[in-house]
């Protein structure tokens, strides 16, 4: 199992400097953004696709430092109904890009469409107790998600790439049951799960139970932690007290003219560096279970702890996960 970093957190520096950070942390993997919510800051797509020399020069940046590209990341909403959002095209392009680079994993989200023909805003049904919500889900799954993901699976199979879906709320796939539903309904052979425990934590899903349940449907993995705060007693986990960030404050662009909103103060839960939401013992078990249930899957740190600097947060996560890797034994993996 390689341990690396999703380098979006290091988009403040050029790729060589970002890779030097990984070397300093003692890591051997890098997950590189290829589009979606974020631009491909660390991947010159046009150059590597049009020139063998440029591709080889790019790959040498990693090889010379003993780092492997473990996956390309295209997190976004590929089912977005607004044509100004290009995430669908980004994902379809990411698969042949990965193949050209010799990378066999692409990470994304399943997406969420409108809930009726002609809608331009995504809809997410949380709890379909009313039949009108089942009507929405039938449209989203039958008319949009299943046909698109059949296309993705065919493309991935043609290129020898597996696509890992992050189980993320606001998407049709947000937990193990919906991940399995998508795989079964599309008869997918090259689509599976990205095991990112963070969004499972706040849904009250045990990531280790989820790992055991999904097994080799897990094709990629992220290390990202969540702390559940006392405010959950008042606001619950579906805390919607976000603030729209005005244009003059330069909000982060997410594609199609949409932007990142500001996190609530005294939030019900927060992203934290790995080890600050769940202890070392949890991460020891998580890494050992990943190695046993999904052999050959690499792990990438995703840092979104707003209380820590970029390098500081990566240092905390790397320290926690290196201990977890060192504690893997034949007994802990069942081998």
C-alpha positions, -999 to 999 in steps of 0.1 A, spaced: 0 0 0 14 34 -10 7 63 12 5 97 -5 -13 130 -7 -41 144 -29 -20 174 -40 -49 199 -44 -38 211 -9 -5 220 -25 -19 239 -54 -2 270 -39 31 258 -54 44 243 -86 44 205 -90 81 200 -84 79 219 -51 47 200 -41 64 167 -48 93 177 -27 69 182 2 58 146 -2 94 134 -2 101 154 30 71 137 46 84 103 37 55 95 13 55 76 -19 22 84 -36 5 113 -53 -31 118 -63 -33 145 -90 -63 167 -99 -75 164 -135 -106 186 -135 -140 188 -119 -145 213 -91 -108 224 -93 -86 231 -123 -57 207 -131 -30 229 -115 -5 200 -114 -12 183 -147 -5 200 -181 -32 180 -199 -27 193 -234 10 188 -233 10 152 -220 -18 142 -244 -1 156 -275 36 149 -269 53 117 -258 83 137 -247 62 160 -226 44 130 -210 77 113 -203 92 145 -188 61 149 -166 63 113 -154 100 117 -146 92 144 -121 75 116 -100 99 88 -108 130 108 -99 116 113 -64 104 77 -59 67 88 -61 40 70 -80 8 86 -93 -17 65 -75 -48 81 -91 -62 111 -109 -89 130 -91 -119 145 -109 -142 152 -80 -172 172 -92 -208 167 -103 -208 148 -136 -246 147 -136 -250 185 -132 -279 197 -152 -265 231 -159 -246 229 -193 -221 256 -180 -207 230 -156 -181 209 -174 -176 181 -149 -192 154 -171 -167 162 -199 -139 164 -174 -146 129 -161 -149 114 -195 -116 130 -205 -99 119 -173 -101 82 -182 -80 83 -214 -56 108 -197 -50 83 -169 -44 55 -193 -18 76 -212 0 83 -180 0 46 -170 -24 53 -141 -52 28 -136 -74 47 -111 -97 78 -114 -116 92 -85 -148 112 -88 -183 116 -73 -214 99 -88 -232 133 -93 -267 145 -88 -290 157 -115 -321 178 -114 -352 158 -103 -372 165 -135 -367 171 -172 -355 206 -179 -343 214 -144 -310 233 -141 -302 228 -104 -292 195 -88 -315 179 -63 -306 155 -35 -334 135 -19 -323 127 17 -352 106 29 -378 95 4 -408 89 27 -431 107 3 -439 91 -31 -431 124 -49 -395 119 -36 -395 84 -51 -406 99 -84 -376 122 -82 -352 93 -75 -367 72 -103 -360 100 -127 -325 107 -114 -315 70 -114 -334 56 -144 -330 85 -168 -297 101 -159 -274 82 -135 -277 47 -148 -272 56 -185 -243 79 -178 -225 54 -155 -229 26 -180 -211 49 -205 -183 56 -179 -179 19 -172 -175 10 -208 -150 38 -213 -130 28 -182 -130 -9 -194 -117 1 -228 -88 20 -212 -80 -5 -184 -89 21 -157 -111 17 -126 -132 46 -114 -136 50 -76 -168 69 -65 -165 89 -33 -196 82 -12 -205 118 -7 -239 134 3 -255 156 -23 -249 128 -48 -270 98 -58 -243 76 -44 -236 86 -8 -233 53 12 -225 16 6 -261 7 -3 -263 33 -31 -228 24 -43 -238 -12 -47 -271 -2 -63 -252 18 -90 -228 -11 -97 -255 -36 -99 -279 -15 -121 -251 -7 -145 -235 -42 -144 -203 -23 -139 -169 -41 -139 -147 -10 -138 -166 12 -113 -163 9 -76 -160 28 -44 -135 53 -31 -133 46 6 -131 81 21 -142 77 57 -149 114 63 -184 117 49 -193 83 63 -183 95 98 -208 123 99 -235 101 85 -229 78 114 -216 50 92 -187 30 105 -161 31 78 -146 -3 89 -180 -20 87 -185 -3 53 -150 -16 42 -159 -51 52 -192 -49 34 -179 -35 2 -147 -56 0 -130 -55 -34 -156 -31 -47 -133 -6 -30 -108 5 -57 -94 37 -42 -91 52 -7 -86 85 10 -75 94 45 -96 123 58 -110 127 93 -140 144 109 -147 156 144 -183 156 156 -188 187 177 -211 195 207 -232 217 184 -245 185 168 -268 182 198 -287 213 186 -282 213 149 -279 177 139 -255 165 112 -276 181 84 -264 216 95 -273 241 67 -260 273 83 -236 281 55 -230 316 41 -228 326 5 -195 342 0 -198 376 -19 -178 380 -51 -157 408 -36 -144 382 -11 -130 360 -39 -149 327 -32 -134 295 -46 -148 287 -80 -163 253 -84 -173 255 -121 -202 270 -140 -201 302 -121 -209 284 -88 -187 289 -57 -178 274 -24 -199 286 6 -185 295 40 -186 268 67 -208 275 97 -193 288 129 -196 264 158 -205 237 133 -220 204 141 -190 187 126 -156 197 110 -130 182 88 -98 177 108 -64 163 102 -62 125 103 -59 115 140 -76 145 154 -112 133 150 -106 96 155 -77 82 175 -46 62 165 -63 29 173 -91 36 148 -67 45 120 -46 13 128 -78 -7 123 -89 12 92 -56 7 74 -53 -29 84 -89 -35 72 -82 -17 40 -52 -39 33 -72 -70 40 -106 -62 24 -93 -43 -7 -57 -56 -13 -36 -34 -36 -55 -2 -29 -34 28 -21 -42 55 4 -40 93 -2 -42 120 25 -68 147 19 -62 177 41 -91 201 47 -85 211 84 -90 248 84 -74 251 118 -40 239 106 -16 251 79 -11 230 47 22 214 58 12 212 94 -20 193 86 -1 169 63 25 163 89 -1 153 115 -19 130 90 13 114 78 25 107 113 -8 90 122 -9 69 91 28 58 91 22 44 126 -9 26 112 11 11 83 39 0 106 13 -18 127 0 -40 98 7 -76 106 -4 -109 90 -27 -113 119 -43 -78 115 -50 -84 78 -61 -120 83 -32 -134 62 
